[in-house]
Amino acid sequence: MKASAAGGQRSWRTRRLDPDDSLGLRLTLAAAAAFLVLVPFALLSLLVLAAWPPLFRLDVTVTDALHRYALHHPAWVRLMSVWTDVFAPNPLRAATAVVVAWLLLRRARRLALWVVTTMTVGGLLGALLKVLVGRQRPDLLDPVARVAGFAFPSGHALNATLAAGVLLLVFLPFTRGRRLLRWSLWTAAVLIAVVTGLSRIALGVHWTSDVVGGWLLGLAVLAATTAAFSTWRARTGHRRARTVREGVEPELADPRRNGTQL
């Protein structure tokens, strides 16, 4: 009894890397993952603010090359324009809103709150950072597209990463035992995030570093909110979820739930 009582009073410092304390270890690993994604974003932001010459030259080189290609390939421009419009922030927010409504109908209120929180926090952070950094978009002589507002980080890349990650982690439970479907879901999520970001560079409305910054910030927000959600699950007695295979709420696809609130 004494040993048990002592174990229950252990500090976070002593529990954080204890393999026998699964919650403490998971929290530490999740926090480390979020931090490791956030560090490259913070470094990239500082380089953008400082107008670091090598980064500027890289951005200009990529933009000029893609712009020359776009000028000679109108079909490519139309394809990228359609893609960037379909997977723009507002359509993606509308798609996640539909998912939130569906989750509420399934009484998965906690999961619906996670979706709303992830999209809202990421969107607000992106808008705030655009104003704080105040970076101008590429100024091309013969642009194939025009967009107003600041450039860093790319809102399209950020919101595509957030929405793709959220939809992936919500629907992964339904791929249990169906490897092909799981890989298809992962492929679709990656394509949405990557191609949406690349479309912004191809159209000459963002620098490459803007898009990379949007991807990194989106991943950091996803890592942080997923870690918080996993902690919430653990504290309510749910088993540990294998996120990359089962999503954040494996019980969502369990037919035995019978309307039980998650």
C-alpha positions in Angstrom: 0.0 0.0 0.0 2.8 2.4 0.8 4.5 1.8 -2.5 1.3 2.3 -4.3 0.6 5.5 -2.4 4.1 6.8 -3.1 3.7 5.9 -6.8 0.4 7.9 -6.9 2.2 11.0 -5.5 5.1 10.9 -7.9 5.8 14.2 -9.7 5.5 14.7 -13.5 9.3 14.9 -13.5 9.6 11.3 -12.3 6.7 9.9 -14.3 7.3 11.5 -17.7 9.6 8.8 -19.1 8.4 5.9 -17.0 7.4 3.0 -19.3 5.0 1.8 -16.6 3.2 5.1 -16.6 1.7 5.0 -20.1 0.0 8.4 -19.8 3.1 10.2 -18.7 5.2 8.6 -21.4 2.6 9.4 -24.1 2.3 13.0 -23.0 6.1 13.4 -23.1 6.3 11.9 -26.6 3.4 13.9 -27.9 4.8 17.1 -26.5 8.2 16.3 -28.0 6.6 15.6 -31.4 4.7 18.9 -31.4 7.9 20.7 -30.3 10.0 19.1 -33.0 7.5 20.2 -35.7 7.2 23.7 -34.2 11.0 24.3 -34.1 11.5 24.2 -37.9 8.5 26.5 -38.4 9.9 29.0 -35.9 13.3 28.9 -37.6 11.8 29.4 -41.0 9.8 32.3 -39.7 12.9 34.0 -38.4 14.7 33.5 -41.7 11.7 35.0 -43.5 11.7 38.0 -41.1 15.4 38.5 -41.6 15.1 38.2 -45.4 18.0 35.7 -45.3 19.6 35.9 -48.8 19.9 32.2 -49.5 16.3 31.6 -48.7 15.2 34.6 -50.8 17.3 33.4 -53.8 15.7 30.0 -53.5 12.2 31.4 -53.4 12.9 33.6 -56.4 14.5 30.8 -58.4 11.6 28.4 -57.9 9.0 31.1 -58.5 10.6 32.3 -61.8 11.0 28.8 -63.1 7.3 27.9 -62.4 6.1 31.2 -63.7 7.9 30.7 -67.0 6.3 27.2 -67.3 2.9 28.6 -66.5 3.1 31.3 -69.1 3.6 28.6 -71.8 1.1 26.1 -70.5 -2.3 27.6 -70.0 -3.9 24.1 -69.4 -1.5 23.7 -66.4 -2.7 27.1 -65.0 -6.3 26.1 -65.4 -5.7 22.8 -63.6 -3.9 24.5 -60.7 -6.6 27.2 -60.5 -9.4 24.7 -60.3 -7.5 22.7 -57.6 -6.6 25.8 -55.5 -10.3 26.9 -55.6 -11.7 23.5 -54.7 -9.3 23.0 -51.8 -9.3 26.7 -50.7 -9.8 27.4 -46.9 -13.5 28.1 -47.0 -14.5 24.9 -48.9 -12.3 22.9 -46.6 -13.9 24.6 -43.5 -17.3 23.8 -44.9 -16.3 20.2 -45.4 -15.1 19.9 -41.8 -18.3 21.6 -40.6 -20.3 18.8 -42.3 -18.1 16.3 -40.5 -18.7 18.0 -37.2 -22.5 17.9 -37.8 -22.2 14.2 -38.6 -20.1 13.6 -35.5 -22.7 15.3 -33.3 -25.5 13.1 -34.8 -23.3 10.1 -33.8 -23.0 11.6 -30.3 -19.2 11.9 -30.7 -19.2 15.3 -29.1 -15.7 15.2 -27.8 -14.4 14.3 -31.3 -16.5 17.1 -32.8 -14.9 19.6 -30.3 -11.4 18.4 -31.3 -12.2 19.0 -35.0 -13.5 22.5 -34.3 -10.6 23.4 -32.0 -8.0 22.2 -34.5 -9.4 24.1 -37.4 -10.1 27.3 -35.3 -6.8 27.4 -33.6 -4.9 26.8 -36.8 -6.9 29.3 -38.8 -6.5 32.0 -36.1 -2.7 31.4 -35.8 -2.2 31.6 -39.5 -4.1 34.9 -39.8 -2.2 36.4 -36.9 1.2 35.3 -38.2 0.4 36.8 -41.6 -0.1 40.2 -40.0 2.9 39.9 -37.7 5.3 38.8 -40.4 3.8 41.1 -43.1 5.6 39.5 -46.0 4.7 40.6 -49.5 3.6 38.1 -52.2 5.6 37.6 -55.4 5.4 40.7 -57.7 5.5 39.2 -61.3 5.4 41.2 -64.5 2.9 39.0 -66.2 1.0 37.2 -63.4 -1.3 34.3 -64.2 -3.2 34.9 -60.9 -3.7 37.7 -58.4 -4.4 37.5 -54.7 -4.5 40.2 -52.0 -3.1 40.0 -48.5 0.2 39.0 -46.9 2.1 35.9 -47.9 3.6 34.0 -44.9 2.4 31.4 -44.0 0.3 30.2 -46.9 -3.3 30.0 -45.7 -4.1 27.5 -48.4 -1.3 25.2 -47.3 -2.1 25.6 -43.7 -5.8 24.9 -43.9 -5.3 22.0 -46.4 -2.9 20.4 -43.9 -5.3 20.9 -41.0 -8.4 19.7 -42.9 -6.6 16.7 -44.5 -5.2 15.7 -41.1 -8.5 16.1 -39.3 -10.5 14.1 -41.9 -7.8 11.4 -41.9 -7.7 11.0 -38.2 -11.5 11.0 -37.9 -12.1 8.4 -40.6 -9.2 6.0 -40.0 -11.2 3.9 -37.6 -13.4 2.8 -40.5 -10.4 1.3 -42.3 -9.7 -1.3 -39.5 -8.7 -4.5 -41.2 -8.8 -2.9 -44.7 -5.2 -2.0 -45.5 -6.0 -0.8 -49.0 -8.6 1.6 -47.8 -6.3 2.9 -45.1 -3.5 3.6 -47.6 -6.0 5.2 -49.9 -7.1 7.5 -47.1 -3.5 8.4 -46.3 -2.7 9.0 -49.9 -5.7 11.3 -50.4 -4.8 13.3 -47.3 -1.2 13.8 -48.4 -2.2 14.7 -51.9 -4.7 17.4 -50.7 -2.1 19.0 -48.5 0.8 18.8 -50.9 -0.8 19.6 -54.2 -2.8 22.5 -52.7 0.4 24.0 -51.4 2.2 23.5 -54.7 -0.7 25.1 -56.6 0.0 28.3 -54.8 3.6 28.4 -55.9 2.7 27.3 -59.5 0.2 30.2 -59.7 2.9 32.6 -58.5 0.8 33.9 -55.5 3.1 32.5 -52.8 6.8 31.9 -52.3 8.0 28.3 -51.6 8.9 29.2 -48.0 5.3 30.5 -47.5 3.9 27.1 -48.4 6.5 25.1 -46.4 5.6 27.4 -43.4 1.9 26.6 -43.9 2.6 22.9 -43.9 4.8 23.0 -40.8 2.4 25.2 -38.8 -0.5 22.9 -39.8 1.4 19.8 -38.6 2.4 21.5 -35.4 -1.2 22.4 -34.6 -2.4 18.9 -35.4 0.3 17.4 -33.2 -0.6 19.6 -30.3 -4.4 19.2 -30.5 -4.1 15.4 -31.0 -1.8 15.2 -27.9 -4.4 17.1 -25.9 -7.2 14.9 -27.2 -5.3 11.7 -26.4 -4.7 12.9 -22.9 -8.4 13.7 -22.5 -9.2 10.1 -23.7 -6.7 8.6 -21.3 -8.2 10.5 -18.3 -11.7 9.2 -19.1 -10.6 5.6 -19.1 -10.3 4.9 -22.9 -7.5 2.6 -24.2 -4.5 4.0 -26.0 -5.2 4.6 -29.7 -2.6 3.8 -32.4 -3.2 7.1 -34.1 -1.6 6.4 -37.5 -3.7 3.3 -37.9 -6.8 3.8 -35.9 -7.2 7.6 -35.8 -7.9 9.6 -32.7 -11.1 7.8 -31.7 -11.1 4.1 -32.6 -14.5 3.5 -31.0 -16.2 5.7 -33.6 -16.5 2.8 -36.0 -17.5 0.3 -33.3 -21.0 -1.0 -34.1 -21.4 -2.0 -30.4 -21.5 1.6 -29.3 -25.3 1.8 -29.7 -25.4 5.6 -29.5 -23.1 5.8 -26.5 -21.6 9.3 -26.2 -17.9 9.6 -27.0 
